[in-house]
Amino acid sequence: MLNDSQLALIMRRISPARRAAYLQPLNAAMQERGITTLARVSAFLGQIGHESGELVWMEEIWGPNDAQRRYEPPTTLAQRLGNTQKGDGFRYKGRGPIQITGRDNYKRYGELLGLDLVGNPQQAATPEVGFRIAALFWQRNGLNELADAGDYKAITKRINGGFNGLDHRMLMLERARSVLAPT
């Protein structure tokens, strides 16, 4: 189990109030999905630390910029994300510590967790739901096994689709590992 002091040392940008709000749902989600070893927890925290700006952003900042405009139909990316209606790009923008994006992902993870995320996408930005989605995504995509094998590039590719931010993800992983490693 992660404690407040450890979370503060790993996620240096979040306030004490946010840490207090996030710690229990984060620990519960990791426990629920078997993210319980040093390798798994360090890799998970490294990835969500990067995706969320060290747990500062639980919702994508919307411009929209050129990349975000691609979330809107009729683009190929919008089709891949299941965004079929005007406004779906904004409605199903990245949320939660792993930044799930797109109508299809909101539908999939909502159904798996017994929640109506399509009808109420804001739920994905709450600590209670966001951490559960992130941990479920982690488990369903075989990321525990990749963490066990030490294949952090493959983890990044499965989350990001490429290697965007790999250096920062690795820095976050190493920070988590050094804080959590038994002395």
N, C-alpha and C positions, 0 to 999 in steps of 0.2 A: 504494500500500500504506500502510495506517495503521500508525504506530509507537506504542510504549508511551507516549511523552510526549504525543502527540496524544490517544490514548485517555484518558489521565489528565485532560487538560484538558477533554475533552468529557463524559466520564462521571465526574463528580467524586466520586461516592459509593462507587465500588467500590475494594476493597483492591488493593494491588500483586499479591498472590497470584492474585486473580481475573483481573486484567488479563493476567497471564502465562498463565493457563489459557485465556483467551478470545481473545487476539489472533490467534493462528494460525488457529483455526477460523473466526473472523469474517472475516479477510482471504481465506481460501480460499473461503468461501461467497459473498462479494461478487464475487470474481473469476469463480467458476463461473457466476454468473447475470448478468454484465454490469453489475454495480453498481460502475462504475469511474470515472465522471466526478465532478467536484466537486458538481454538482447532484444526482446520484443518490446518492452516498455521504452527503452532508449530509442529504438527505431521509430516507434509510434509517436513519441513526443517530439522527435526530430522532424518528422514529416508534418504533424499538425502545427508544430511551432513555426515552421516555414509558411505553411498555407494560411495561417491566421495572424501572421505578424506577431508571433509569440503570445497568442491568445488575446490580442487586442481587437481584432476584427472577426466577428462571428457572421458578418454579412459583407458581401462584395461591395466595394464602393462603386457606385454607378455613375458614369459620365453622361451618356454612354460614349465610350471611346470606339475607335475603329474595330478593335477585337470584339468588344461587346455587341456592336451592331451585327456581327456575324451570328449571334444567338437568335436573331429574329428571322422568321420565315421570309423569303423562300430559300435561304442559303443552304448549302450542303451541311454545314455544321448544325444549323437549326433542325434539319431533318434528322440528323444522327442523334440529337438530344431529345427528339420527340416534340420539339416546339412547333406547334401547328397553327397557332392563332396569333394574330397581331398582339404584341405586348407580352408574349410568353418569355422572351429573352429577359426582360426586366422581372417579370413575375417569378420566374424560376432561376434567378441568378444564383451565383455561388453563395451558399450559406453553411454555417456550422464550421467546426474547426478543420474539416477536410474539404469544405467548399463544394458540396454536391451541387451540380448544375443541370438544368434541363427538366422538362416536364416528365420524361420517362423515368429519370432517377428519383424524382419526388414521388412518383406513382409507385415505383418498385419498393423503395425503402419505407414508404408509408404503409403499403400492404404488408410488408414483412414485420413491421412494428405495430400493426393494428391502428394506424393513425391516418387521418385524411390530410396528407401533406399537399395534395393537389388543390384541395379546397382552402387550405390554410397553410401556405408555404412558409409563413413567418415562424411557425413552430420549429423549423429546422435550425433557426438561429438561437434557440433557447439552450441553455446548458444541458437540461435534462434530456432533450431530444437530440440536439446536435452531437453530443458525445456518443450517444447510442448509435446514431447513424454512422459516425466516423468509425467506431469500433466494429460495427456490423460490416461496413464496406471493407475494412481491414481483413476481417475473417473470411468473408465471401470471396475475396480476391487472392487468397492464399498468402497474405503478407506475413502472417506468423511464421510460416515455413520459410519464406525468403529471409526474414529476420534471423531465424535460427541458423540459416546457411550464411549469413553475413552478406547477402547480395543486395546492398542498398541502392545500387543503380537500377536494378530490376524493380524494386519497391517504388522508386521515384517514377519510373516509366509507367507503372500500372496506375499510379495516382495522377500523374501529370500528362501522360501521353508522350512525354519526352523527358528531357533532363533540365528543364527550366529551374533555376535556383539550386542546382545540385550542390554547389559549394556551401551555400547557407544551410541547406538541409544537413549536410555532413557536419558542419560546425555545431548545429543544434543537437545532432545525434551524439557527437563527442562530448558536448557539454552535459547532456543528460546522463551519458554513461559514466562520466567522471563524478557527477554528483551522487548517482545511485550505486556506484560500485562499492562493494564492501571493502573496508580498509584493513 
